[in-house]
Amino acid sequence: MSVTLDLPEELESDLSTEAARLGLSLPEYILRLLSTSRTAMRTLKTGAELIEYWQSEKLIGTRPDITDSQTHARQIRNRAERRLG
């Protein structure tokens, strides 16, 4: 199926920039956005579903600079706690 959209220039530019950053064509990137928005709309009920979603989005392993996730989470929590007080 083919669909034609008239996008505002600024939106097209933003989408094109992000597509290029990811190494995708604009149509591939828009298709990915539409596909993932359907997944995001469904409620993830278990941790396994969340991990599956993260894997499908290629999010796992995107932060090789974080070698110890528990220490990293603790540091974030400590910084947030200091902001509140």
N, C-alpha and C positions, 0 to 999 in steps of 0.2 A: 504494500500500500504506500502511496506517496501523498505527502501533505506539503503544501506550500504556505509559508508564513511570511508576513511582512513585519520584520522586527525593527524597533527603533534603532537608529544608528549606534547609540551609546551601548545598548544591550548587545547588539551584534559584535561590536568591538570588544566588549568585556568577555563575551563567550568565546570569541576567536582567540583572544589572548590566553585564556585558561586552557582552551583546547590545544594550542601550540605548546604551552608549558607541559602538558601531559603527553605530547607527541601524538595527538589525535587530530583527525580532520574535524571541521565544525559539525558536519552531520553526525559523525560518530560520537562526538562529545554530547550533542543534544540528545541523541538516542540513549546514551548512558544516563544522562540526567533524568529523562523521562522514566526509564526502567527503574532506576534506584528510588525515585520518588514514590513509585508504587510499593516498593518494599518498605520504605520508611513509613508509609501510611499504615501498614499493618503492624499491630502491636506485637513486639517481641516478648514472649512469655517466660522464657528460660534463659539461663546463662549460655547454654549450648546454642540457642537461636541467635543470641547476640554475637557470639564468637563466629558462627557461620556467616552472619551478616558482615562482620568486620573482615573476614577472609574474602568474601565476595567483592568487597570494596577495596581490597588490597591495602587495608589499613594496618594489618599486623606486620611488624617489622619496618615500619616507616621511620622509626626513631632509633637508629643504631647507636646514637649517643647515649641512650638510657640503657645502662648495663644491668642495673638493679632496680626493677620497677617498684618494689616495696620502699626502698630508700627514697626514690624519686617522689612517690606519692606522699611519704612522710614529710619531705621538704616542702612540697606544695601546701600540704595541710598546715604546717608550722608557719609558713609565710602568710597564709590566709588568716590564721588565728591572730597573728600580730597586727594585721590590718584592722581587725574588728575592735581591738582594745585600745 
